[in-house]
Amino acid sequence: LRKTKKMVIAVLMCKNNNKCYYSKGINLEVSMPTGSLCAERNAISTMLADNPSINRKDFKMIAVLSINITELKENDLNPINPCGSCKEWLKKIAEVNPKFKIINYKSEKCVNVYVTNVM
C-alpha cells in the first residue's frame, strides 16, 4: 500500500452443497505496468484457489470496506464501490447468479450497511 496508504478489504461468501465458504482479500498496490490487484479480485482468486469445486453460481455476496491504516480517524472512502475492472469481474458472476450482492459500509464501524445488486 505504498502508493495510496489506503487499505481495502473484501470478504466473499459462497455456498456449495449447503456449506458456506468465505475468503478474504486485500488490495495490493505495485508500481508495475500490469497494475495493482484489488481486494475483490484477490478474494475471488483466493476462493477459487482454496475451493476448486466452487462455480460462479455458488458466489452469493462480497463485502467491501476501506480501512484507514495511517491515522486513528474515520476514512472518507466508504462506502467504497468496486472499480471498473472489479465491476466487470462481478458482472461475469452476476450473469450466472443474478442475485449476487455487493455489501458496502458507511464507516469502519459497519453501522450503516448498503446492499446492491451487480446488474
N, CA, C and O of each residue as an XYZ file, in Angstrom:
476
protein
N       0.831     -1.194      0.000
C       0.000      0.000      0.000
C       0.866      1.244      0.000
O       0.482      2.276      0.551
N       2.008      1.151     -0.603
C       2.964      2.248     -0.520
C       2.552      3.476     -1.300
O       3.029      4.574     -1.012
N       1.674      3.323     -2.287
C       1.259      4.493     -3.062
C       0.213      5.310     -2.325
O       0.460      6.465     -1.976
N      -0.936      4.731     -2.088
C      -2.055      5.496     -1.538
C      -2.181      5.396     -0.028
O      -2.829      6.235      0.597
N      -1.572      4.383      0.562
C      -1.718      4.113      2.008
C      -3.176      3.851      2.369
O      -3.579      4.065      3.512
N      -3.977      3.384      1.393
C      -5.395      3.106      1.629
C      -5.642      1.614      1.469
O      -5.546      1.069      0.369
N      -5.959      0.968      2.573
C      -6.233     -0.460      2.535
C      -7.719     -0.690      2.264
O      -8.586     -0.054      2.864
N      -7.982     -1.606      1.355
C      -9.343     -2.045      1.088
C      -9.371     -3.540      1.359
O      -8.493     -4.284      0.922
N     -10.403     -3.970      2.093
C     -10.569     -5.394      2.363
C     -11.878     -5.852      1.738
O     -12.827     -5.078      1.613
N     -11.915     -7.107      1.353
C     -13.127     -7.701      0.798
C     -13.282     -9.094      1.384
O     -12.300     -9.805      1.600
N     -14.529     -9.475      1.637
C     -14.847    -10.830      2.091
C     -15.911    -11.368      1.141
O     -16.970    -10.766      0.963
N     -15.612    -12.498      0.543
C     -16.506    -13.142     -0.418
C     -17.172    -14.332      0.251
O     -16.511    -15.111      0.938
N     -18.485    -14.476      0.055
C     -19.227    -15.631      0.575
C     -19.737    -16.470     -0.581
O     -20.320    -15.953     -1.534
N     -19.511    -17.759     -0.486
C     -20.023    -18.716     -1.456
C     -20.771    -19.813     -0.706
O     -20.514    -20.071      0.470
N     -21.690    -20.443     -1.405
C     -22.426    -21.566     -0.814
C     -22.466    -22.686     -1.835
O     -22.936    -22.510     -2.959
N     -21.955    -23.863     -1.417
C     -21.872    -25.020     -2.289
C     -22.252    -26.245     -1.466
O     -21.687    -26.482     -0.398
N     -23.205    -27.020     -1.962
C     -23.681    -28.215     -1.236
C     -24.100    -27.880      0.200
O     -23.760    -28.602      1.137
N     -24.840    -26.781      0.361
C     -25.359    -26.321      1.656
C     -24.273    -25.983      2.669
O     -24.543    -25.945      3.869
N     -23.066    -25.741      2.213
C     -21.977    -25.326      3.095
C     -21.488    -23.955      2.641
O     -21.276    -23.727      1.450
N     -21.309    -23.036      3.606
C     -20.830    -21.688      3.288
C     -19.313    -21.633      3.354
O     -18.691    -22.228      4.234
N     -18.737    -20.916      2.418
C     -17.294    -20.699      2.356
C     -17.042    -19.196      2.314
O     -17.807    -18.444      1.709
N     -15.968    -18.771      2.958
C     -15.598    -17.356      2.978
C     -14.132    -17.226      2.587
O     -13.301    -18.052      2.963
N     -13.832    -16.187      1.836
C     -12.434    -15.882      1.555
C     -12.238    -14.381      1.695
O     -13.153    -13.591      1.461
N     -11.026    -14.007      2.080
C     -10.677    -12.602      2.295
C      -9.685    -12.164      1.235
O      -8.936    -12.972      0.685
N      -9.697    -10.876      0.961
C      -8.721    -10.303      0.052
C      -8.432     -8.870      0.443
O      -9.281     -8.192      1.022
N      -7.236     -8.412      0.128
C      -6.871     -7.008      0.329
C      -6.326     -6.476     -0.988
O      -5.903     -7.237     -1.858
N      -6.345     -5.144     -1.117
C      -5.760     -4.549     -2.319
C      -4.242     -4.593     -2.195
O      -3.686     -4.415     -1.111
N      -3.591     -4.830     -3.310
C      -2.133     -4.886     -3.356
C      -1.667     -3.901     -4.414
O      -1.904     -4.095     -5.606
N      -1.008     -2.851     -3.971
C      -0.558     -1.816     -4.896
C       0.901     -2.049     -5.257
O       1.765     -2.176     -4.390
N       1.151     -2.102     -6.558
C       2.512     -2.268     -7.041
C       2.756     -1.282     -8.177
O       1.837     -0.923     -8.913
N       3.992     -0.856     -8.307
C       4.354      0.066     -9.396
C       4.860     -0.756    -10.576
O       6.064     -0.864    -10.807
N       3.925     -1.326    -11.308
C       4.257     -2.140    -12.466
C       3.247     -1.844    -13.566
O       2.131     -1.412    -13.275
N       3.612     -2.064    -14.810
C       2.676     -1.825    -15.908
C       1.401     -2.663    -15.801
O       0.353     -2.262    -16.307
N       1.485     -3.830    -15.143
C       0.305     -4.684    -15.021
C      -0.688     -4.135    -14.011
O      -1.828     -4.596    -13.961
N      -0.286     -3.170    -13.216
C      -1.198     -2.543    -12.263
C      -1.297     -3.274    -10.947
O      -0.541     -4.202    -10.660
N      -2.242     -2.833    -10.166
C      -2.444     -3.367     -8.824
C      -3.529     -4.429     -8.833
O      -4.231     -4.616     -9.827
N      -3.654     -5.119     -7.711
C      -4.692     -6.124     -7.545
C      -5.672     -5.623     -6.494
O      -5.277     -5.335     -5.364
N      -6.929     -5.520     -6.852
C      -7.960     -5.029     -5.939
C      -8.371     -6.126     -4.962
O      -8.158     -7.312     -5.213
N      -8.957     -5.713     -3.858
C      -9.386     -6.640     -2.808
C     -10.429     -7.633     -3.328
O     -10.389     -8.815     -2.986
N     -11.361     -7.151     -4.152
C     -12.424     -8.025     -4.650
C     -11.858     -9.161     -5.505
O     -12.216    -10.324     -5.316
N     -10.980     -8.822     -6.436
C     -10.397     -9.847     -7.303
C      -9.482    -10.764     -6.515
O      -9.372    -11.950     -6.826
N      -8.823    -10.227     -5.496
C      -7.985    -11.042     -4.624
C      -8.838    -12.072     -3.878
O      -8.457    -13.240     -3.790
N      -9.993    -11.650     -3.339
C     -10.886    -12.566     -2.618
C     -11.442    -13.647     -3.553
O     -11.539    -14.812     -3.168
N     -11.805    -13.261     -4.778
C     -12.318    -14.229     -5.748
C     -11.245    -15.258     -6.081
O     -11.521    -16.457     -6.098
N     -10.035    -14.805     -6.342
C      -8.931    -15.724     -6.678
C      -8.625    -16.661     -5.523
O      -8.393    -17.852     -5.729
N      -8.625    -16.132     -4.316
C      -8.366    -16.958     -3.134
C      -9.439    -18.029     -2.975
O      -9.136    -19.183     -2.672
N     -10.707    -17.635     -3.183
C     -11.812    -18.606     -3.065
C     -11.618    -19.751     -4.046
O     -11.740    -20.918     -3.674
N     -11.319    -19.423     -5.289
C     -11.177    -20.459     -6.308
C      -9.939    -21.317     -6.090
O      -9.954    -22.511     -6.387
N      -8.869    -20.720     -5.575
C      -7.661    -21.496     -5.293
C      -7.879    -22.450     -4.116
O      -7.375    -23.573     -4.117
N      -8.631    -21.994     -3.116
C      -8.879    -22.822     -1.924
C      -9.968    -23.868     -2.133
O      -9.975    -24.904     -1.468
N     -10.894    -23.594     -3.062
C     -12.050    -24.470     -3.271
C     -12.288    -24.675     -4.766
O     -13.166    -24.029     -5.339
N     -11.532    -25.551     -5.403
C     -11.649    -25.727     -6.858
C     -13.034    -26.160     -7.337
O     -13.349    -25.996     -8.515
N     -13.864    -26.708     -6.454
C     -15.201    -27.154     -6.875
C     -16.220    -26.018     -6.916
O     -17.346    -26.217     -7.371
N     -15.838    -24.821     -6.444
C     -16.738    -23.658     -6.443
C     -16.939    -23.169     -7.882
O     -15.991    -23.101     -8.665
N     -18.176    -22.833     -8.210
C     -18.521    -22.259     -9.515
C     -19.086    -20.864     -9.315
O     -19.422    -20.482     -8.195
N     -19.190    -20.101    -10.401
C     -19.750    -18.740    -10.302
C     -21.151    -18.745     -9.707
O     -21.510    -17.813     -8.987
N     -21.942    -19.755     -9.984
C     -23.303    -19.803     -9.445
C     -23.311    -19.927     -7.924
O     -24.319    -19.618     -7.287
N     -22.200    -20.377     -7.329
C     -22.100    -20.539     -5.883
C     -21.773    -19.234     -5.162
O     -21.920    -19.145     -3.943
N     -21.329    -18.221     -5.907
C     -20.963    -16.940     -5.295
C     -22.239    -16.236     -4.848
O     -23.171    -16.095     -5.639
N     -22.296    -15.793     -3.600
C     -23.513    -15.167     -3.056
C     -23.362    -13.664     -2.852
O     -24.244    -12.899     -3.243
N     -22.272    -13.233     -2.252
C     -22.087    -11.803     -1.989
C     -20.631    -11.504     -1.680
O     -19.852    -12.386     -1.318
N     -20.286    -10.218     -1.838
C     -18.955     -9.751     -1.478
C     -19.105     -8.452     -0.696
O     -19.819     -7.541     -1.114
N     -18.427     -8.381      0.440
C     -18.435     -7.175      1.269
C     -17.122     -6.439      1.050
O     -16.059     -7.057      0.986
N     -17.198     -5.110      0.935
C     -16.021     -4.291      0.645
C     -15.966     -3.125      1.636
O     -16.971     -2.456      1.880
N     -14.773     -2.891      2.204
C     -14.601     -1.828      3.193
C     -13.193     -1.259      3.096
O     -12.220     -2.005      2.984
N     -13.090      0.057      3.140
C     -11.781      0.714      3.176
C     -11.409      0.944      4.638
O     -12.230      1.384      5.443
N     -10.164      0.639      4.959
C      -9.664      0.779      6.329
C      -8.569      1.825      6.334
O      -7.664      1.787      5.500
N      -8.646      2.761      7.271
C      -7.612      3.784      7.406
C      -6.474      3.214      8.243
O      -6.650      2.948      9.432
N      -5.310      3.025      7.631
C      -4.180      2.444      8.364
C      -3.145      3.487      8.778
O      -2.154      3.151      9.426
N      -3.366      4.743      8.409
C      -2.363      5.762      8.714
C      -2.732      6.637      9.896
O      -1.846      7.196     10.542
N      -4.013      6.770     10.195
C      -4.439      7.644     11.280
C      -5.585      6.986     12.032
O      -6.245      6.089     11.509
N      -5.818      7.427     13.245
C      -6.907      6.887     14.043
C      -8.174      7.722     13.879
O      -8.818      8.089     14.861
N      -8.515      8.009     12.660
C      -9.754      8.719     12.389
C     -10.487      7.992     11.267
O      -9.894      7.201     10.534
N     -11.766      8.265     11.144
C     -12.539      7.580     10.124
C     -12.111      8.021      8.739
O     -11.659      9.149      8.543
N     -12.255      7.148      7.813
C     -11.795      7.375      6.469
C     -12.985      7.766      5.606
O     -14.100      7.293      5.825
N     -12.755      8.606      4.653
C     -13.853      9.149      3.846
C     -14.086      8.383      2.544
O     -14.852      8.843      1.697
N     -13.453      7.240      2.367
C     -13.647      6.464      1.137
C     -14.920      5.621      1.161
O     -15.429      5.224      0.113
N     -15.424      5.354      2.347
C     -16.598      4.490      2.469
C     -17.884      5.278      2.287
O     -17.916      6.451      2.658
N     -18.920      4.715      1.750
C     -18.923      3.366      1.181
C     -18.133      3.332     -0.127
O     -18.305      4.186     -0.997
N     -17.275      2.341     -0.242
C     -16.406      2.234     -1.412
C     -17.002      1.216     -2.387
O     -17.363      0.105     -1.999
N     -17.094      1.602     -3.618
C     -17.635      0.727     -4.659
C     -16.510      0.096     -5.453
O     -15.418      0.657     -5.529
N     -16.760     -1.072     -6.052
C     -15.737     -1.716     -6.870
C     -15.309     -0.825     -8.041
O     -16.112     -0.067     -8.585
N     -14.056     -0.927     -8.409
C     -13.530     -0.181     -9.557
C     -14.077     -0.791    -10.850
O     -14.788     -1.795    -10.808
N     -13.757     -0.202    -11.971
C     -14.245     -0.684    -13.260
C     -13.854     -2.120    -13.561
O     -14.682     -2.900    -14.033
N     -12.607     -2.480    -13.295
C     -12.167     -3.860    -13.551
C     -12.914     -4.850    -12.675
O     -13.341     -5.906    -13.141
N     -13.067     -4.506    -11.407
C     -13.780     -5.403    -10.490
C     -15.252     -5.508    -10.878
O     -15.839     -6.586    -10.786
N     -15.847     -4.409    -11.307
C     -17.249     -4.458    -11.741
C     -17.414     -5.438    -12.896
O     -18.406     -6.165    -12.960
N     -16.443     -5.460    -13.813
C     -16.512     -6.398    -14.935
C     -16.452     -7.842    -14.442
O     -17.191     -8.696    -14.931
N     -15.580     -8.116    -13.482
C     -15.497     -9.459    -12.899
C     -16.821     -9.814    -12.228
O     -17.339    -10.915    -12.411
N     -17.369     -8.871    -11.445
C     -18.606     -9.135    -10.712
C     -19.787     -9.301    -11.666
O     -20.713    -10.058    -11.375
N     -19.765     -8.611    -12.791
C     -20.820     -8.786    -13.800
C     -20.780    -10.200    -14.368
O     -21.828    -10.779    -14.652
N     -19.591    -10.759    -14.537
C     -19.464    -12.141    -15.020
C     -20.093    -13.114    -14.022
O     -20.706    -14.104    -14.420
N     -19.941    -12.835    -12.741
C     -20.573    -13.669    -11.714
C     -22.087    -13.497    -11.792
O     -22.826    -14.481    -11.759
N     -22.551    -12.253    -11.897
C     -23.989    -11.960    -11.914
C     -24.679    -12.514    -13.159
O     -25.888    -12.744    -13.130
N     -23.946    -12.735    -14.248
C     -24.533    -13.345    -15.438
C     -25.072    -14.735    -15.119
O     -26.098    -15.156    -15.653
N     -24.366    -15.437    -14.241
C     -24.740    -16.792    -13.850
C     -25.612    -16.776    -12.600
O     -26.466    -17.646    -12.427
N     -25.401    -15.789    -11.726
C     -26.136    -15.678    -10.472
C     -26.626    -14.236    -10.306
O     -25.950    -13.428     -9.669
N     -27.789    -13.906    -10.869
C     -28.289    -12.522    -10.815
C     -28.557    -12.005     -9.402
O     -28.697    -10.798     -9.208
N     -28.628    -12.888     -8.425
C     -28.876    -12.465     -7.035
C     -27.585    -12.102     -6.295
O     -27.629    -11.749     -5.117
N     -26.457    -12.183     -6.967
C     -25.179    -11.845     -6.340
C     -25.217    -10.401     -5.853
O     -25.661     -9.517     -6.585
N     -24.765    -10.152     -4.641
C     -24.858     -8.836     -3.999
C     -23.482     -8.264     -3.659
O     -22.515     -8.993     -3.438
N     -23.433     -6.925     -3.625
C     -22.265     -6.203     -3.115
C     -22.703     -5.536     -1.817
O     -23.735     -4.866     -1.775
N     -21.924     -5.721     -0.767
C     -22.207     -5.136      0.542
C     -21.158     -4.054      0.800
O     -19.958     -4.304      0.685
N     -21.616     -2.862      1.147
C     -20.726     -1.737      1.487
C     -21.141     -1.176      2.846
O     -22.258     -1.399      3.314
N     -20.236     -0.458      3.452
C     -20.479      0.136      4.763
C     -20.137      1.617      4.725
O     -19.254      2.044      3.980
N     -20.849      2.400      5.539
C     -20.587      3.842      5.589
C     -19.273      4.148      6.293
O     -18.603      5.126      5.964
N     -18.901      3.309      7.267
C     -17.671      3.557      8.023
C     -17.085      2.232      8.493
O     -17.677      1.167      8.318
N     -15.921      2.331      9.087
C     -15.245      1.150      9.616
C     -16.012      0.528     10.777
O     -15.750     -0.617     11.144
N     -16.952      1.260     11.359
C     -17.778      0.726     12.445
C     -18.858     -0.210     11.912
O     -19.512     -0.913     12.682
N     -19.043     -0.217     10.604
C     -20.009     -1.094      9.928
C     -21.436     -0.889     10.440
O     -22.222     -1.834     10.512
N     -21.758      0.350     10.793
C     -23.094      0.661     11.316
C     -24.117      0.714     10.189
O     -25.142      0.036     10.265
N     -23.873      1.486      9.167
C     -24.783      1.575      8.018
C     -24.316      0.588      6.955
O     -23.156      0.596      6.543
N     -25.238     -0.256      6.523
C     -24.921     -1.271      5.537
C     -25.702     -0.991      4.259
O     -26.899     -0.707      4.304
N     -25.019     -1.073      3.119
C     -25.639     -0.856      1.815
C     -25.530     -2.159      1.026
O     -24.441     -2.711      0.877
N     -26.656     -2.641      0.527
C     -26.687     -3.873     -0.245
C     -27.178     -3.541     -1.653
O     -28.258     -2.975     -1.825
N     -26.375     -3.897     -2.659
C     -26.754     -3.609     -4.042
C     -26.546     -4.834     -4.915
O     -25.699     -5.682     -4.634
N     -27.332     -4.910     -5.974
C     -27.133     -5.943     -6.978
C     -26.088     -5.456     -7.962
O     -25.921     -4.251     -8.152
N     -25.397     -6.371     -8.578
C     -24.384     -6.014     -9.570
C     -25.049     -5.526    -10.843
O     -24.622     -4.530    -11.426
N     -26.076     -6.211    -11.272
C     -26.741     -5.880    -12.533
C     -27.822     -4.847    -12.319
O     -28.490     -4.446    -13.272
